[in-house]
Amino acid sequence: MVGEINFACGRCPACARGLRRHCPQRRVMGILNADGSFAEYVALPTANLHLVPDSLSDEEAVFTEPLAAAFEILEQVHLQPADTVVVLGDGKLGLLCAQVLRLTGAAVCVVGKHPHKLALAQRFGLTTALLPSWSPQPADVVVEATGSTSGLKLAMDMVRPRGTLVLKSTVAEPHHLALAPLVIHEVTVVGSRCGPFPPALRALAQRQVIVTPLLDAIYPLAVGADAIAHAARPGALKVLLRP
Ligand SMILES: [Zn+2]
C-alpha cells in the first residue's frame, strides 16, 4: 500500500466538491497535526490508501507521492504536444516533473546547477541546460521546482508573453519580487501542490517514469538520524528509511 498524505474531514463543502486535498480541516502526514511515517507502523484513513501493483518494488513505490505531485501539473495545465517546457530545478521534484510532462509529447528541458543531476536527466532521455552558462529562449510553460527565491525570479524571466508559470516548490522564506512583469506579459500563474495517486502508480508500473536512479541511500530506521543528515547534504537525492 501507499498512502496519500492529506487527511480530509470528508464532511465540509470543499470535501463535497471533491477537493479533499484542500479540505480546510485537513491534517497532513508529518506536516500538520498528523504523525509522519518514520516508524514501523503508521495509521492513516483507509480512503487514503492505494494498492501497489505486485510488479513494483518498495523502492519504486515510495516515489508515488512526489510523482503524483508532478501529475498534478497535467490536471491543471493543458499542455500541447508542440509546447516548449522548461523545468527549472534539477532536484528530485524537477526530475519527476520533467519525466511526467514529457509524456505529453512536449519538448521538455531541465535547467539546473548540478552537473551530476543533469547527467541523470540525460540518462532519462531529457534535454538539459546548465546554469549559469545558459541563455534562455522564452518557453510556453515554465515549471519552477528549485525552492529558491532566485529560482522564482529566473522562472518569471523565462516564460513567454501569455505563457504559463507553474509554481511547484514552496519558497518558505519571505521575499520581495516585482510582479509587474507578470501583468505586462499577461502570464498565467498556477500554484501546484499534491496530486492524484492512480496515474502515478500506473506510470511507475508501466515504467513510463524512471525513479530508482534517484535513490542515494537506504538506512535502517534505527539509524534514522544518519539518514536525515545524509538527506540534508548539498546535492543529495532521495534517502530512504527501511523500518
Ligand atoms: Zn473537509
Boltz pocket constraint, residues with backbone or C-beta under 6 A from the ligand:
constraints:
  - pocket:
      binder: B
      contacts: [[A, 8], [A, 9], [A, 10], [A, 11], [A, 12], [A, 13], [A, 14], [A, 15], [A, 20], [A, 23], [A, 24], [A, 25], [A, 26]]
      max_distance: 6.0
